[in-house]
Amino acid sequence: MNEPRIDQLRSLAEAAAKDNFLELFDLVIRPQGKRLVVTAVIDKKLGKITVEECAKVSQDLEKRLDELDVIGPSYLLEVSSPGMDRALRHLEDCQRFQGRLAQFVFTEPLEGLTTFRGRLGEVKEEAVEVADGKKSIWVPFKAVKRAHLVVEL
C-alpha cells in the first residue's frame, strides 16, 4: 500500500477515535487474500476501552472509509484495545502505569542484562526506574528495544 493511502487511513482512524473522545494507539494494515485487513487499536487516558467504544469507532470509521472509498469495498475492519499486555512506547506510558509489572528488552546489555522484568517506578530525565524486588535499575528509554506490561493473575 502506498504511503499517501496509509497516511489517509491513519488520519481517518485518528478522527474516528477523537470524535469518540478516544485516541488511536496503533493502525495496522495487512493484505489477506484479495482484501485488506485494517486493524485500528484505540485507547484512552483514563479507564479501560469498552466493547461499546470499539463498536462505535468501528461504525464511524467504516462510514468514513466507505464514503471516501479509500480502499475499495473489499476490506475487513477490526477495532480493539491495546490489551492488558499493552506495549509501552513512551516514557509517558511508563508514568501512566507506574506500579505495574513490565517486561523490557534492551537494544544492548544494560548493567549486564538484555531483558528485565520489574515494577515501573519513578520517571525522570528520559529514564524509568524498574524494580524486581531484589534490585532496582534506571532504564534510559532510548536503550529500550521493546517493552510491555505483564498480565498479573
DATAKA-V171864 format. One record per residue. N is the residue number from 1. RES is the residue in one small letter. SS is DSSP state (a for helix, b for strand, c for the rest). PHI is phi in degrees with one decimal (NA if undefined). Layout:
# DATAKA-V171864
n	res	ss	phi
N	RES	SS	PHI
N	RES	SS	PHI
This chain:
# DATAKA-V171864
n	res	ss	phi
1	m	c	NA
2	n	c	-76.1
3	e	a	-59.7
4	p	a	-60.3
5	r	a	-68.4
6	i	a	-63.4
7	d	a	-62.0
8	q	a	-67.4
9	l	a	-62.6
10	r	a	-61.8
11	s	a	-62.7
12	l	a	-65.5
13	a	a	-66.7
14	e	a	-62.5
15	a	a	-65.5
16	a	a	-63.4
17	a	a	-66.9
18	k	a	-61.1
19	d	c	-63.2
20	n	c	-108.6
21	f	c	61.4
22	l	c	-127.4
23	e	b	-131.6
24	l	b	-84.3
25	f	b	-86.7
26	d	b	-159.7
27	l	b	-137.9
28	v	b	-120.6
29	i	b	-124.2
30	r	b	-143.3
31	p	b	-76.5
32	q	b	-142.4
33	g	c	66.1
34	k	c	-95.6
35	r	b	-126.7
36	l	b	-101.1
37	v	b	-106.5
38	v	b	-110.1
39	t	b	-112.8
40	a	b	-104.2
41	v	b	-105.9
42	i	b	-109.8
43	d	b	-150.4
44	k	c	-146.0
45	k	c	-66.6
46	l	c	-121.7
47	g	c	86.6
48	k	c	-105.7
49	i	c	-72.3
50	t	c	-99.8
51	v	a	-61.4
52	e	a	-63.6
53	e	a	-65.8
54	c	a	-61.4
55	a	a	-62.7
56	k	a	-65.3
57	v	a	-64.7
58	s	a	-59.9
59	q	a	-61.8
60	d	a	-64.7
61	l	a	-68.5
62	e	a	-60.1
63	k	a	-61.2
64	r	a	-65.0
65	l	a	-62.8
66	d	a	-71.5
67	e	a	-63.6
68	l	a	-91.2
69	d	c	48.9
70	v	c	-70.6
71	i	c	-125.8
72	g	c	82.5
73	p	c	-82.8
74	s	c	-101.2
75	y	b	-148.5
76	l	b	-119.6
77	l	b	-105.4
78	e	b	-122.4
79	v	b	-128.5
80	s	b	-147.5
81	s	b	-95.2
82	p	c	-66.9
83	g	c	89.6
84	m	c	-71.6
85	d	c	-104.6
86	r	c	-51.6
87	a	b	-70.2
88	l	c	-106.1
89	r	c	-100.6
90	h	c	-140.5
91	l	a	-59.4
92	e	a	-60.5
93	d	a	-64.0
94	c	a	-63.3
95	q	a	-67.7
96	r	a	-61.1
97	f	c	-107.0
98	q	c	-53.0
99	g	c	94.8
100	r	c	-85.6
101	l	b	-79.9
102	a	b	-139.6
103	q	b	-115.1
104	f	b	-118.7
105	v	b	-120.3
106	f	b	-96.8
107	t	b	-68.4
108	e	b	-150.9
109	p	b	-52.8
110	l	b	-123.1
111	e	c	52.2
112	g	c	81.8
113	l	b	-110.4
114	t	b	-100.4
115	t	b	-137.7
116	f	b	-155.7
117	r	b	-120.3
118	g	b	-171.0
119	r	b	-83.9
120	l	b	-71.8
121	g	b	-116.3
122	e	b	-65.7
123	v	b	-117.1
124	k	b	-160.6
125	e	c	47.7
126	e	c	63.9
127	a	b	-141.9
128	v	b	-125.5
129	e	b	-83.9
130	v	b	-130.7
131	a	b	-126.3
132	d	c	-108.9
133	g	c	97.2
134	k	c	-103.0
135	k	c	-144.1
136	s	b	-127.2
137	i	b	-128.0
138	w	b	-95.7
139	v	b	-106.1
140	p	b	-66.7
141	f	a	-63.6
142	k	a	-69.4
143	a	a	-90.3
144	v	b	-91.8
145	k	b	-78.3
146	r	b	-158.6
147	a	b	-151.7
148	h	b	-154.0
149	l	b	-70.8
150	v	c	-107.6
151	v	c	-74.2
152	e	c	-110.6
153	l	c	-102.2
